[in-house]
Amino acid sequence: MDAAYERILLVKSEVFVFRLPPLTTTGGYKAADWDLNNPNWTGRMRLVAVDDKMELRLEDKATGNLYAKAPIATPSPPDFEQVSDSSRYFVIRLRNNNGQTACIGIGFADRSDSFDLNVAIQDHFKMLKKDEEIEKEEEARPKLDLSFKEGQTITVNIGKKTTSGSRPKPSAGGDNNIIPLLPPPPPSGTRRRGP
C-alpha cells in the first residue's frame, strides 16, 4: 500500500472561525451578519494537498491538535465561497470522518492572508488541470518500441586510440608563411655597445 504524499500549500498562524446565522436572502453570505468582534474559535490554518485532493485544516495554535477539516474538491460553493461584502472572509464546508457536513465562516485580520488563501486554492486546481492535459497528450502520442527484436544485434566500432604526446611533424619544405623566431634578448646587466 502506497503512503499518501502530503504537501503543505499554505500555513496561516491566525484564523477566526464563526458560526453562520441562517441565510435570509438569496444574495449569499455576508460577513456583516456575523459577530465579527467575537469569533467562536481562533487558531491556525493549514492548507494541505494529499495527492490530488486538497484539505483546509483548522488546528490549535499551541498543540497542533485538529479542530476541524474541510475537504475542498472545487474552488467554488459549497466547498469554498467568498462572502459578498468582504475579501477577508469565506464560508467553508466542514466534513468529519462519518461524512457529516456543516458550513462555518472563517476570516483573517490581514487582507493579504485571505489573498494568499485564494491564490493557493486556485493554483492547486490549475496544476490539476495542467496534469490532466499532459496525461491526455501522453495517451494520444504513439508509443515508441525501442527494444531489440529477436535476433537483432548491435555493433560498436571503437577506433584506434591516439597518444596525446604525438603531434604531426611539420613538412621539411620551405613554407613562406612561417614566422621566424627572434633571437633571445641579451642578458641583463650587459650593455649594448654602439657601432
C-alpha positions, 0 to 999 in steps of 0.5 A: 500500500502506497503512503499518501504524499502530503504537501503543505500549500499554505500555513496561516498562524491566525484564523477566526472561525464563526458560526453562520446565522441562517441565510435570509436572502438569496444574495449569499453570505455576508460577513456583516451578519456575523459577530465579527468582534467575537469569533467562536474559535481562533487558531491556525490554518493549514492548507494541505494537498494529499495527492490530488485532493486538497484539505483546509485544516483548522488546528490549535495554535499551541498543540497542533491538535485538529479542530476541524477539516474541510475537504475542498474538491472545487474552488467554488460553493459549497466547498469554498465561497467568498462572502459578498461584502468582504475579501477577508472572509469565506464560508467553508464546508466542514466534513468529519470522518462519518461524512457529516457536513456543516458550513462555518465562516472563517476570516483573517485580520490581514487582507493579504492572508485571505489573498494568499488563501485564494491564490493557493486554492486556485493554483492547486486546481490549475496544476490539476488541470495542467496534469490532466492535459499532459496525461491526455497528450501522453495517451494520444502520442504513439508509443515508441518500441525501442527494444531489440527484436529477436535476433537483432544485434548491435555493433560498436566500432571503437577506433584506434586510440591516439597518444596525446604526446604525438603531434604531426611533424611539420613538412621539411619544405620551405613554407613562406608563411612561417614566422621566424623566431627572434633571437633571445634578448641579451642578458641583463646587466650587459650593455649594448655597445654602439657601432 
